[in-house]
Amino acid sequence: MPSSTIPGWLKWGYLGFVAVLVPAYFWWYGPANFLWFSNAALLLGLAGVWLGHRLILSSLLIAVLVPELGWIMGFLSGLVLGGEPPLGVTAYMFDPDIPPFIRALSLYHAVLPFLLLWLVVRLGYDRRAVFCWPPVGWTLLVASYLLSTPEQNINWVFGISEPQQLMPPWLWLAALLTASTLLWGATHLLVTYLLRWSHAAR
């Protein structure tokens, strides 16, 4: 479908948000932070929205749907528990050392999965996404391992929330690559099933 099926206000609003977030994140977190799946999906999603590109948007949906829903649950549990979210996944959202404006920008995590799902319903799900996303995801994981530090632990390449001590780092990375691939495949099946009723998948 042509990109004209995506409202103009969404395109420009998305562009404006990214134009604010990128320099702010670069200043506070540094360039490696954009290797996070969520941040990469946000930036790639901008291209998908402006082009009305089903394959891009479908790929991003299977990439971040489950992790972003996990982020939302972690953030909400942190609110309920007084700033102590389980596993510390969203602990940074309650860190007073991080400027409120930077933390406010991170609330896009609560919107992104639903926006991608809405766009995929609107444009149709491209089943090639299950083959197109993994090479991108693997590249991001390997780059995160090579370019980030255990303290940054981007995409959890050194452990869940905190660096793990159970196995050699390279073995953890291999396990993470395998688990991520299985998760993307499972999400593809879930999205295909959920959208089948609307004939959006094709």
C-alpha positions in Angstrom: 0.0 0.0 0.0 1.2 3.6 -0.6 2.6 5.6 2.2 -0.4 8.0 1.8 -2.4 5.5 3.9 -0.3 6.7 6.9 -1.6 10.1 8.2 0.6 13.1 7.6 0.4 14.1 11.2 1.9 10.8 12.2 4.8 11.2 9.8 5.6 14.7 10.9 5.0 14.0 14.6 7.3 10.9 14.4 10.0 12.9 12.6 9.8 15.7 15.2 10.1 13.3 18.1 13.1 11.6 16.6 14.7 14.9 15.9 14.5 15.7 19.6 15.4 12.3 20.9 18.5 11.6 18.8 20.6 14.6 20.0 19.4 14.2 23.5 20.2 10.5 23.7 23.6 11.1 22.0 24.5 13.8 24.5 23.4 11.8 27.6 24.1 8.1 26.7 26.5 8.3 23.8 26.3 6.7 20.3 26.5 3.1 21.4 23.1 3.5 23.0 21.5 3.5 19.6 22.4 -0.2 19.2 19.6 -1.1 21.6 16.8 -2.9 19.6 14.2 -0.4 20.8 16.3 2.6 19.7 17.2 1.0 16.4 13.5 0.1 15.8 12.5 3.7 16.6 14.9 5.0 14.0 14.2 2.4 11.3 10.5 2.9 12.0 10.8 6.5 10.9 11.8 5.2 7.4 9.0 2.6 7.5 6.4 5.2 8.3 7.5 7.7 5.7 7.8 5.0 3.0 4.8 3.1 4.1 7.0 0.1 3.9 5.3 -3.1 5.1 8.4 -5.2 5.3 10.3 -2.7 7.4 7.4 -2.2 9.8 6.6 -5.9 10.0 10.2 -6.7 10.7 10.3 -4.2 13.5 7.1 -5.5 15.0 8.5 -9.0 15.5 11.8 -7.6 16.7 10.4 -5.5 19.6 6.8 -6.5 20.3 7.6 -8.9 23.2 10.6 -6.9 24.7 8.6 -3.7 24.6 5.6 -5.3 26.3 8.1 -6.5 28.9 9.4 -3.0 29.3 5.8 -1.7 29.9 5.2 -4.3 32.5 8.5 -3.5 34.2 7.8 0.2 34.2 4.3 -0.2 35.6 5.5 -2.6 38.3 8.2 -0.1 39.2 5.5 2.5 39.7 3.6 0.2 41.9 6.6 -0.9 43.9 7.9 2.6 44.5 10.7 2.7 41.9 12.0 -0.8 42.4 11.0 -2.7 39.2 11.8 -6.5 39.0 15.1 -7.4 37.4 16.0 -3.7 37.1 15.1 -3.6 33.4 13.4 -0.2 33.8 15.3 0.9 36.9 16.8 3.8 34.9 13.3 5.3 34.6 13.4 5.9 38.4 17.0 7.0 38.6 17.1 10.7 39.9 20.6 11.1 38.4 19.1 10.9 34.9 17.5 14.2 33.9 13.6 14.0 33.9 13.6 15.1 30.2 15.7 12.1 29.2 13.5 9.7 31.1 10.4 11.3 29.6 11.7 10.7 26.1 12.1 7.0 27.0 8.3 6.7 27.4 8.2 6.1 23.7 8.8 2.4 24.8 5.2 2.4 25.9 3.9 3.6 22.5 6.1 1.9 20.0 4.7 -1.7 20.1 1.1 -0.5 19.7 2.1 2.0 17.0 3.9 -0.8 15.0 0.9 -3.1 15.5 -1.5 -0.5 14.3 0.6 0.3 11.3 0.9 -3.4 10.4 -2.8 -3.9 10.7 -3.3 -0.8 8.5 -0.8 -1.8 5.8 -0.7 -5.6 6.1 1.8 -7.9 7.7 4.7 -9.0 5.4 5.6 -12.6 6.3 9.1 -12.1 4.8 9.8 -10.2 8.1 10.8 -13.5 9.8 13.6 -13.9 7.4 14.6 -10.2 7.0 14.9 -9.2 10.7 17.2 -11.9 12.0 20.3 -10.7 10.1 19.7 -7.2 11.3 19.1 -8.4 14.9 22.3 -10.6 14.9 24.3 -7.7 13.6 23.0 -5.4 16.4 23.8 -8.1 19.0 27.3 -8.7 17.8 28.0 -5.0 17.5 26.7 -4.5 21.0 29.1 -7.2 22.3 32.0 -5.6 20.5 31.3 -2.0 21.0 29.6 -1.8 24.4 30.9 -2.5 27.9 29.5 -4.8 30.6 28.4 -1.7 32.5 26.4 -0.6 29.5 25.3 -4.2 28.7 23.4 -3.1 25.6 20.8 -5.6 24.4 21.9 -7.7 27.5 24.8 -9.2 25.6 26.6 -9.6 28.9 23.7 -10.9 31.0 20.1 -10.1 31.9 20.1 -6.6 33.4 23.5 -7.2 35.0 26.6 -9.1 33.7 26.3 -12.8 34.3 29.0 -15.1 35.7 27.7 -18.5 34.8 29.5 -19.0 31.5 32.1 -17.4 29.2 30.9 -14.2 27.6 31.1 -15.7 24.1 28.9 -18.6 25.1 26.4 -16.2 26.6 26.3 -14.3 23.3 25.8 -17.5 21.4 22.9 -18.5 23.6 21.4 -15.0 23.3 21.6 -15.2 19.5 19.8 -18.5 19.6 17.2 -17.4 22.1 16.5 -14.2 20.2 16.0 -16.0 16.9 13.5 -18.4 18.5 11.7 -15.4 20.1 11.4 -13.6 16.7 10.1 -16.8 15.1 7.5 -17.3 17.8 6.5 -13.6 17.6 6.1 -14.0 13.8 3.7 -17.0 14.4 1.8 -15.0 17.0 1.4 -11.9 14.8 0.4 -14.1 11.8 -2.2 -15.8 13.9 -3.6 -12.6 15.4 -3.9 -10.8 12.1 -5.3 -13.7 10.1 -8.9 -12.8 11.0 -8.5 -9.4 9.4 -6.8 -10.8 6.2 -4.0 -8.3 6.9 -1.3 -10.9 6.5 -0.3 -11.6 3.0 
